[in-house]
Amino acid sequence: MIPAGYLLKRVVAPPEYLAGPTITDVCSVSDCVNDDVVDVQKVWQHNGFGVANDPATLWKLAPDIGPGAGATLFYYEAYEEEIESDGWSFDPKEWRPLSQVSSAGVDTSVTPPSQDFKVTLIGYDVVVFGDFLEHSPLSCNHVAAEVAAEVAVNERCLFETLEAAKKAIDTGAFGGGCEDGIYRIFSVSIVDDVASAP
């Protein structure tokens, strides 16, 4: 996995179309369901992965937001390969090394969490890139509800393992007309006790 960066987001309860006994909140990478407190892509402070290189960038853009103010700091790492799809078909033989998206912003020089950070891995999300980081089909295309019988997601609307996320892509779980674009897998971690927070 490659360090990808950070986002400051709001964790939300699942919308009605995802409601069920297993999903208690949504921690997707994209902002389709659980929005970003700071839209780093809109203010062109995003790196090549569509997120911030370090927490300081986020705190600078949202000086009045701190831990306990309805915002959660997330840290992401990216699987080293990606696959492109029209949203209908996926060919497992088409995985390739990560490419640079056309909207790549600031240099991707991610500052990994230091020992002052408490980082908790909570799962893996499948993220679709077009010109920007755009969608998390598990939540925004209802895939989590549709694949539950085949590939279970956890209470955070994420896959438990990288292998489960890759298997879901390879076996067509996202092939029912999801977004077209470049599919990547991100690990999703919550960062607590952030030393750099205001």
C-alpha positions as CSV (number, residue, x, y, z in Angstrom):
1,M,0.0,0.0,0.0
2,I,1.2,3.5,-0.8
3,P,0.5,6.5,1.5
4,A,-2.2,8.6,-0.2
5,G,-3.1,11.3,2.3
6,Y,-5.8,12.7,4.5
7,L,-9.4,14.1,4.5
8,L,-11.4,15.8,7.2
9,K,-15.0,14.3,7.0
10,R,-18.3,13.9,8.7
11,V,-19.3,10.4,9.6
12,V,-23.0,9.9,9.0
13,A,-25.6,7.2,9.6
14,P,-26.5,5.2,6.5
15,P,-29.1,6.6,4.2
16,E,-32.3,4.5,3.9
17,Y,-31.2,2.6,0.9
18,L,-28.2,1.3,2.9
19,A,-30.0,0.8,6.2
20,G,-29.8,-2.6,7.7
21,P,-28.5,-4.6,10.6
22,T,-24.8,-4.5,9.5
23,I,-24.1,-0.8,8.5
24,T,-24.1,1.6,11.4
25,D,-22.3,4.6,9.8
26,V,-20.7,5.5,6.5
27,C,-17.0,6.3,6.3
28,S,-16.5,6.4,2.5
29,V,-13.6,8.2,0.9
30,S,-15.8,10.2,-1.6
31,D,-18.2,12.9,-0.4
32,C,-21.3,11.5,-2.0
33,V,-22.8,10.4,1.3
34,N,-20.5,11.6,4.1
35,D,-19.3,15.0,3.0
36,D,-15.9,16.6,3.4
37,V,-15.5,19.4,5.9
38,V,-12.9,20.8,3.6
39,D,-13.1,20.2,-0.1
40,V,-9.4,20.1,-1.0
41,Q,-10.2,19.5,-4.6
42,K,-12.3,22.6,-4.9
43,V,-9.6,24.8,-3.5
44,W,-6.9,22.9,-5.4
45,Q,-5.0,21.7,-2.3
46,H,-5.4,18.0,-3.3
47,N,-2.5,15.7,-4.3
48,G,-2.5,13.1,-7.0
49,F,-4.8,10.9,-5.0
50,G,-7.4,13.7,-4.5
51,V,-6.7,14.2,-0.8
52,A,-4.5,16.4,1.3
53,N,-0.8,15.6,1.8
54,D,-0.9,16.3,5.6
55,P,-3.4,17.2,8.4
56,A,-1.9,20.7,8.7
57,T,-3.3,21.6,5.3
58,L,-6.8,20.6,6.4
59,W,-6.6,22.4,9.8
60,K,-5.4,25.5,7.9
61,L,-8.4,25.4,5.6
62,A,-10.8,24.8,8.5
63,P,-9.4,26.7,11.5
64,D,-12.6,26.6,13.5
65,I,-13.0,22.8,13.2
66,G,-11.2,20.6,15.6
67,P,-11.6,17.2,17.1
68,G,-15.0,16.8,18.7
69,A,-16.6,19.4,16.4
70,G,-18.4,16.8,14.2
71,A,-15.3,16.2,12.1
72,T,-13.2,13.1,11.8
73,L,-9.7,13.0,10.4
74,F,-9.1,10.1,8.0
75,Y,-5.8,8.7,6.7
76,Y,-5.7,6.7,3.5
77,E,-3.3,4.4,1.7
78,A,-3.7,3.2,-1.9
79,Y,-3.3,-0.2,-3.4
80,E,-0.5,-0.2,-5.9
81,E,-2.7,-1.1,-8.9
82,E,-5.9,0.2,-10.5
83,I,-8.4,-1.0,-13.1
84,E,-10.4,1.0,-15.6
85,S,-14.1,0.2,-16.3
86,D,-17.2,1.5,-18.1
87,G,-19.1,0.6,-14.9
88,W,-20.5,-2.5,-16.5
89,S,-17.6,-4.9,-17.2
90,F,-14.4,-5.6,-15.3
91,D,-11.6,-7.7,-16.7
92,P,-9.4,-9.0,-13.8
93,K,-6.5,-9.3,-16.3
94,E,-6.6,-5.5,-16.8
95,W,-5.1,-4.4,-13.4
96,R,-2.2,-2.0,-14.0
97,P,0.1,0.2,-12.0
98,L,-1.3,3.4,-10.7
99,S,-1.5,6.2,-13.2
100,Q,-1.6,10.0,-12.7
101,V,-5.1,11.4,-12.9
102,S,-5.6,14.5,-15.0
103,S,-6.5,16.7,-12.0
104,A,-3.4,15.8,-10.0
105,G,-2.9,18.8,-7.8
106,V,-0.1,19.6,-5.4
107,D,2.8,17.2,-5.3
108,T,2.1,13.9,-3.7
109,S,4.5,14.1,-0.7
110,V,2.4,12.5,1.9
111,T,3.4,12.9,5.6
112,P,2.6,9.5,7.2
113,P,1.1,9.6,10.7
114,S,3.7,10.0,13.4
115,Q,3.9,8.1,16.6
116,D,1.9,11.0,18.2
117,F,-1.1,9.9,16.1
118,K,-3.4,7.1,17.1
119,V,-4.3,5.5,13.8
120,T,-7.0,2.8,13.6
121,L,-7.6,0.9,10.3
122,I,-11.4,0.5,9.8
123,G,-11.6,-1.1,6.3
124,Y,-11.1,-0.7,2.6
125,D,-13.1,1.4,0.1
126,V,-13.3,1.1,-3.7
127,V,-12.9,4.6,-5.1
128,V,-13.7,5.8,-8.7
129,F,-11.6,8.4,-10.3
130,G,-12.5,10.4,-13.4
131,D,-10.9,13.8,-13.7
132,F,-11.0,13.9,-9.9
133,L,-11.7,11.5,-7.0
134,E,-15.4,11.2,-7.6
135,H,-17.3,8.2,-6.1
136,S,-17.3,5.4,-3.6
137,P,-19.8,3.0,-5.2
138,L,-20.2,0.9,-2.0
139,S,-22.3,3.8,-0.6
140,C,-23.2,6.1,-3.5
141,N,-24.2,3.4,-5.9
142,H,-25.8,1.1,-3.2
143,V,-23.3,-1.7,-3.9
144,A,-22.9,-2.4,-0.2
145,A,-26.6,-3.4,0.0
146,E,-26.5,-5.4,-3.2
147,V,-23.3,-7.4,-2.5
148,A,-24.1,-8.2,1.2
149,A,-24.9,-11.8,0.5
150,E,-21.7,-12.3,-1.6
151,V,-19.1,-10.0,-0.2
152,A,-19.9,-8.6,3.2
153,V,-19.1,-5.1,4.2
154,N,-18.5,-4.0,7.8
155,E,-20.4,-1.6,10.0
156,R,-18.5,1.3,8.4
157,C,-19.7,0.5,4.9
158,L,-16.2,-0.7,4.0
159,F,-14.7,-4.1,3.1
160,E,-12.8,-5.8,5.9
161,T,-9.8,-6.6,3.8
162,L,-7.9,-5.6,0.7
163,E,-8.5,-9.1,-0.7
164,A,-12.3,-8.8,-0.3
165,A,-12.3,-5.4,-2.1
166,K,-10.2,-6.7,-5.0
167,K,-12.3,-9.9,-5.2
168,A,-15.5,-7.8,-5.4
169,I,-14.1,-5.8,-8.3
170,D,-12.8,-8.9,-10.1
171,T,-16.1,-10.8,-9.8
172,G,-18.2,-7.9,-11.1
173,A,-19.8,-6.6,-7.9
174,F,-19.4,-3.1,-9.3
175,G,-20.6,-4.1,-12.8
176,G,-24.3,-3.2,-12.5
177,G,-23.9,0.2,-14.0
178,C,-21.8,1.9,-11.5
179,E,-19.6,4.9,-12.4
180,D,-17.2,4.6,-15.3
181,G,-13.6,5.5,-14.6
182,I,-10.5,4.3,-12.9
183,Y,-11.2,2.0,-9.9
184,R,-8.7,2.1,-7.0
185,I,-8.7,0.6,-3.5
186,F,-8.0,2.7,-0.5
187,S,-7.4,1.6,3.1
188,V,-9.4,3.8,5.5
189,S,-8.0,4.7,8.9
190,I,-9.3,7.0,11.6
191,V,-6.8,9.3,13.2
192,D,-7.3,10.3,16.8
193,D,-5.4,12.5,19.2
194,V,-3.9,14.6,16.5
195,A,-0.9,16.5,17.7
196,S,-1.2,19.1,14.9
197,A,-4.9,20.0,15.6
198,P,-5.6,23.5,16.9
